[in-house]
Amino acid sequence: MILNLRLLLLLVIVSVGAQAQTVYMKPHLGLRAGLNISSSTYSPNFIYSLKRQSHPNLGVFYRIRNQKWVFQPEVQLSVRGGTFKGELEVVRNNFNYASFVPVVGYILTEGLTFEVAPEFSYAVNNLRSVVPLRKNEFSMGTGLRFDFMDMAEDFSLNLRYIHGFTNLSTSKTESLYNRTLQVSVIYNLYKKK
């Protein structure tokens, strides 16, 4: 009798654990919001000290998981750019971008994913800086996503460094690149039974 109760208890625990695991395995939508801590590199720079700026980021994604691999296309709105401070002027580079980000992730351990995130961005505002600028930018992000378990299973935390590869300056003698640290809280819209 006690053996049957133990087997029944084990079966219940395994089935509940399997249900919890399948929630993470299913494709789902998600929302993300957070903070960009960004700066710009400028060369040749003789008169400006370069400062960081903090700006929001918002996005939506669709996450598809296959065992250890994740594909997560995202659409984001974010503000990037840094501040150039000179003796007589301060130039705030507020670049408002709409971005498509096809994230590829590898699950290191359940709840922790390493991400590679190429970004294709387009500036949705008129760009003003110390040099004439182009509106398109290609960047590469790398980071970690931490999925909370149990009672906070709908939430995740994402930390990503985004390195701009596109010289935003249209001048042949100057260069301007974005560098961004992005911290986001994610709300996963899991389909519950």
MISE-217348 format. One line per field, with one value per residue (C-alpha): residue in one letter; chain; x, y negated, z negated; residue number from 1. Coordinates in nm, 2 decimals, always signed. Layout:
<atoms>
resn <- c(a_...)
chain <- c(A_...)
xx <- c(X_...)
yy <- c(Y_...)
zz <- c(Z_...)
resi <- c(NUM_...)
</atoms>
This chain:
<atoms>
resn <- c(m_i_l_n_l_r_l_l_l_l_l_v_i_v_s_v_g_a_q_a_q_t_v_y_m_k_p_h_l_g_l_r_a_g_l_n_i_s_s_s_t_y_s_p_n_f_i_y_s_l_k_r_q_s_h_p_n_l_g_v_f_y_r_i_r_n_q_k_w_v_f_q_p_e_v_q_l_s_v_r_g_g_t_f_k_g_e_l_e_v_v_r_n_n_f_n_y_a_s_f_v_p_v_v_g_y_i_l_t_e_g_l_t_f_e_v_a_p_e_f_s_y_a_v_n_n_l_r_s_v_v_p_l_r_k_n_e_f_s_m_g_t_g_l_r_f_d_f_m_d_m_a_e_d_f_s_l_n_l_r_y_i_h_g_f_t_n_l_s_t_s_k_t_e_s_l_y_n_r_t_l_q_v_s_v_i_y_n_l_y_k_k_k)
chain <- c(A_A_A_A_A_A_A_A_A_A_A_A_A_A_A_A_A_A_A_A_A_A_A_A_A_A_A_A_A_A_A_A_A_A_A_A_A_A_A_A_A_A_A_A_A_A_A_A_A_A_A_A_A_A_A_A_A_A_A_A_A_A_A_A_A_A_A_A_A_A_A_A_A_A_A_A_A_A_A_A_A_A_A_A_A_A_A_A_A_A_A_A_A_A_A_A_A_A_A_A_A_A_A_A_A_A_A_A_A_A_A_A_A_A_A_A_A_A_A_A_A_A_A_A_A_A_A_A_A_A_A_A_A_A_A_A_A_A_A_A_A_A_A_A_A_A_A_A_A_A_A_A_A_A_A_A_A_A_A_A_A_A_A_A_A_A_A_A_A_A_A_A_A_A_A_A_A_A_A_A_A_A_A_A_A_A_A_A_A_A_A_A_A)
xx <- c(+0.00_+0.28_+0.46_+0.15_+0.12_+0.49_+0.45_+0.14_+0.31_+0.61_+0.38_+0.21_+0.54_+0.68_+0.36_+0.35_+0.72_+0.66_+0.37_+0.59_+0.86_+0.63_+0.51_+0.87_+0.89_+0.58_+0.61_+0.48_+0.46_+0.64_+0.67_+0.99_+1.07_+1.39_+1.67_+1.95_+2.27_+2.43_+2.73_+2.87_+3.23_+3.35_+3.67_+3.87_+3.78_+3.97_+3.72_+3.44_+3.43_+3.19_+2.93_+2.67_+2.29_+2.01_+1.70_+1.40_+1.35_+1.03_+0.96_+0.76_+0.88_+0.78_+0.99_+1.03_+1.22_+1.36_+1.53_+1.85_+1.81_+1.58_+1.48_+1.32_+1.24_+1.18_+1.06_+1.20_+1.17_+1.47_+1.67_+2.05_+2.34_+2.56_+2.63_+2.92_+3.03_+3.25_+3.36_+3.08_+2.82_+2.65_+2.53_+2.29_+2.27_+1.92_+1.87_+1.52_+1.54_+1.29_+1.47_+1.42_+1.62_+1.63_+1.77_+1.93_+1.98_+2.14_+2.01_+2.31_+2.10_+1.72_+1.64_+1.96_+2.00_+2.30_+2.19_+2.33_+2.12_+2.19_+2.00_+1.88_+1.77_+1.62_+1.61_+1.25_+1.35_+1.56_+1.92_+2.12_+2.48_+2.82_+2.84_+2.58_+2.43_+2.28_+1.95_+2.03_+2.24_+2.36_+2.45_+2.53_+2.41_+2.53_+2.38_+2.21_+1.84_+1.74_+1.40_+1.25_+1.08_+0.79_+0.57_+0.75_+0.75_+0.59_+0.89_+1.25_+1.54_+1.76_+2.10_+2.25_+2.55_+2.49_+2.79_+2.72_+2.91_+2.77_+2.96_+2.67_+2.87_+2.84_+3.16_+3.47_+3.70_+3.49_+3.33_+3.05_+2.94_+2.68_+2.76_+2.47_+2.41_+2.05_+1.87_+1.51_+1.23_+1.04_+0.68_+0.61_+0.26_+0.25_-0.08_-0.22_-0.47)
yy <- c(+0.00_-0.24_-0.15_-0.24_-0.57_-0.65_-0.56_-0.77_-1.07_-1.03_-1.02_-1.34_-1.52_-1.41_-1.51_-1.85_-1.91_-1.81_-2.05_-2.33_-2.25_-2.25_-2.61_-2.73_-2.51_-2.64_-2.94_-3.26_-3.63_-3.86_-4.23_-4.40_-4.74_-4.87_-5.12_-5.19_-5.33_-5.45_-5.65_-5.75_-5.73_-6.02_-6.05_-6.26_-6.42_-6.73_-6.94_-6.71_-6.50_-6.21_-6.13_-5.85_-5.90_-5.69_-5.63_-5.38_-5.09_-4.91_-4.60_-4.30_-3.95_-3.60_-3.32_-2.98_-2.71_-2.38_-2.20_-2.41_-2.66_-2.97_-3.19_-3.51_-3.78_-4.12_-4.46_-4.74_-5.11_-5.26_-5.58_-5.56_-5.81_-5.99_-6.35_-6.55_-6.82_-7.10_-7.43_-7.63_-7.37_-7.05_-6.82_-6.55_-6.27_-6.13_-5.88_-5.73_-5.39_-5.13_-4.80_-4.45_-4.21_-3.84_-3.69_-3.35_-3.20_-2.89_-2.77_-2.72_-2.58_-2.59_-2.96_-3.10_-3.18_-3.32_-3.55_-3.68_-3.96_-4.13_-4.46_-4.63_-4.99_-5.29_-5.64_-5.76_-6.12_-6.39_-6.32_-6.61_-6.59_-6.74_-6.56_-6.48_-6.14_-5.84_-5.69_-5.32_-5.13_-4.77_-4.66_-4.33_-4.25_-3.98_-3.91_-3.69_-3.63_-3.50_-3.34_-3.34_-3.02_-2.92_-3.22_-3.47_-3.24_-3.51_-3.74_-3.74_-3.98_-4.06_-4.21_-4.29_-4.49_-4.64_-4.73_-4.96_-4.86_-5.13_-5.45_-5.70_-5.99_-6.06_-6.26_-6.08_-6.23_-6.16_-5.86_-5.82_-5.48_-5.39_-5.17_-5.06_-4.86_-4.75_-4.62_-4.50_-4.34_-4.09_-3.98_-3.64_-3.59_-3.21_-3.05_-2.90_-2.61)
zz <- c(+0.00_-0.10_+0.22_+0.43_+0.26_+0.32_+0.69_+0.72_+0.55_+0.78_+1.08_+0.97_+0.91_+1.25_+1.44_+1.26_+1.34_+1.70_+1.73_+1.59_+1.84_+2.13_+2.06_+2.13_+2.44_+2.62_+2.86_+2.71_+2.73_+2.49_+2.41_+2.30_+2.14_+2.00_+2.00_+2.25_+2.11_+2.43_+2.56_+2.89_+3.01_+3.22_+3.42_+3.46_+3.14_+3.03_+2.83_+2.69_+2.38_+2.44_+2.18_+2.15_+2.16_+2.03_+2.24_+2.25_+2.47_+2.56_+2.76_+2.85_+2.95_+3.04_+2.89_+3.04_+2.85_+2.97_+2.69_+2.63_+2.91_+2.92_+3.21_+3.11_+3.36_+3.19_+3.29_+3.07_+3.02_+2.84_+2.79_+2.83_+2.85_+2.61_+2.51_+2.66_+2.41_+2.54_+2.38_+2.55_+2.64_+2.54_+2.82_+2.71_+2.97_+2.92_+3.19_+3.19_+3.36_+3.47_+3.49_+3.61_+3.40_+3.49_+3.17_+3.16_+2.82_+2.66_+2.33_+2.10_+1.83_+1.77_+1.70_+1.84_+2.22_+2.40_+2.69_+3.01_+3.15_+3.48_+3.50_+3.81_+3.71_+3.88_+3.72_+3.69_+3.60_+3.76_+3.66_+3.54_+3.42_+3.48_+3.82_+4.09_+4.02_+4.20_+4.07_+4.10_+3.85_+3.82_+3.47_+3.30_+2.95_+2.71_+2.37_+2.12_+2.05_+1.70_+1.68_+1.33_+1.22_+0.99_+0.88_+1.11_+1.42_+1.64_+1.59_+1.73_+1.70_+2.01_+2.01_+2.36_+2.49_+2.84_+3.05_+3.35_+3.67_+3.90_+3.92_+3.88_+4.01_+4.38_+4.37_+4.51_+4.24_+3.93_+3.76_+3.52_+3.36_+3.10_+2.80_+2.57_+2.26_+2.25_+1.93_+1.99_+1.79_+2.00_+1.95_+2.12_+2.24_+2.18_+2.29_+1.97_+1.96)
resi <- c(1_2_3_4_5_6_7_8_9_10_11_12_13_14_15_16_17_18_19_20_21_22_23_24_25_26_27_28_29_30_31_32_33_34_35_36_37_38_39_40_41_42_43_44_45_46_47_48_49_50_51_52_53_54_55_56_57_58_59_60_61_62_63_64_65_66_67_68_69_70_71_72_73_74_75_76_77_78_79_80_81_82_83_84_85_86_87_88_89_90_91_92_93_94_95_96_97_98_99_100_101_102_103_104_105_106_107_108_109_110_111_112_113_114_115_116_117_118_119_120_121_122_123_124_125_126_127_128_129_130_131_132_133_134_135_136_137_138_139_140_141_142_143_144_145_146_147_148_149_150_151_152_153_154_155_156_157_158_159_160_161_162_163_164_165_166_167_168_169_170_171_172_173_174_175_176_177_178_179_180_181_182_183_184_185_186_187_188_189_190_191_192_193)
</atoms>
